[in-house]
Structures are given as structure tokens and as C-alpha cells.
Amino acid sequence: MKPDMSLNLNTLCEKIQTLSAEQISEVEDFVEFLRVRGQERELTRTGAAVSAPAFAAVWNNPEDEAYD
């Protein structure tokens, strides 16, 4: 963890502690949303990288040169 990251986390924790239980629940939901979205984006990037060679074989052909 970066040194400035620790300071940001401390500040964030202090702010969260001032919230109501309902607001803390909303923060938790949002953090979970961000976590899942990051995982989905990584899965999409990985899938695209893995499939690129297979698609290259299909896309790179003489019949499709007019579309390049």
C-alpha cells in the first residue's frame, strides 16, 4: 500500500464513522459494486486478450481486405 493511500484510508474511515447505519450500508453496497465492476472489467479484458489470436485468424483474410 502506498504511504498516501494509508492517509486516505484513515480519512475515509473517519468520515464513514460519522454516518448513520443506513448510510454505512449504502457505502458498503457501493464499495461492493465497485469491486464487482472491476472484476467484470478484468474478465472482459482477459477474454479479449485470449480470443484475439483466434479472431485474427478469421479477420485477416483476403476476402475481407476491402473492409480494412
Summary of the structure (lengths in Angstrom):
residues: 68
radius of gyration: 22.0
end to end distance: 44.9
largest distance: 64.6
contacts: 117
relative contact order: 0.05
helix: 88%
strand: 0%
